Amino acid sequence: MESNTAITRMRAANRFEDLLPNSTDPAKAQLRGKLVFLLNSQGEIVPAAKSPLGQLWRLVNSDRSSIDECEEVIQLDPALTSRIFRVANSAAYAANATNVSEAIRYIGFKRVRELVFNAGVFSQFSSLKVPPEWDVFWLRNIFVARLSERIAGLFYSTDGSEYLAGLIHDIGWLFLATHFPEEFSRIVTSEKTIDEAEKEVLPFSHANMAAALAARSALPLKAVDAIAYHHKKMLMTTSTVVSPNQNPLFLGIILAVCDKIADCSQLDLFGKATPTMEQFHESPEVVWLGNYEKQIDFESLAAEELVKSQEVYTIFFSGDEAQEPAS
């Protein structure tokens, strides 16, 4: 994920506008213009390169980094140090670590990477408005992120793209609520389905917005495509003859599956009736995924990851930082 960074960033910066459909309707075209301006001026996920968090972001996105290198930089960021210590010693992990070094080694490189992603995303977008009735927004996204990496890992070796895709796949809603409040209100109060209301009000969808933001930040193409297409039924036409790690749309299907699990877990954002797990198993995405003949216990995975997601959410959003542990 780290190679040819400058070239990747340049290509992504040139590409992100292509992910935002235009419209002949002047009002919708104006909305798109405003969004492009916003993304150019502030639509960057990656933390400042010289900050400890920015250095960590680079390290955890490199397959050549060691846990020792990460530990050295982590301890330059007191807030992240405290959070890693608290996660390791939470009920979900129960490491009983006595110092940061023990905590980092207990949860491992993958979990450190996830916490760095969380810290980076939450810090960059802390100014975005979360509607009062959406108190589960970030919990839902952490849950979808963890599940996406967990389920994708049953099919191929994950690299963090899966977690990032899940963490930001719905962030378009926050951009709408913050910068386009009138349009956001029209969509969420409409008597039509959310999909129909979006098409009526906007030239693009919340998924297009999140994907454009991911491209603007030069995130891996796999994550960008998954975010852009995770609501598209066309995904199911992709043959399962193609290996999951070679299928550019496979992660999009995983995201769609995890979205549905979140709905079944009472983490829906729109006040819809909670679907049953029986309905979940009959959904097109889950049926399609079954063609790979993997035995996946979705219920157990959901129960396990929801508990851990709640622990992580509390640690980042409780507003009650624990006392820093010893180095």
Helices and strands as residue ranges (DSSP letters): H 5-15, G 16-19, H 26-42, H 52-60, H 67-74, H 78-88, H 100-124, H 137-152, H 161-168, H 171-179, H 181-188, H 194-201, H 206-216, H 221-229, G 233-237, G 244-246, H 250-264, H 277-281, H 284-289, G 290-292, H 298-317
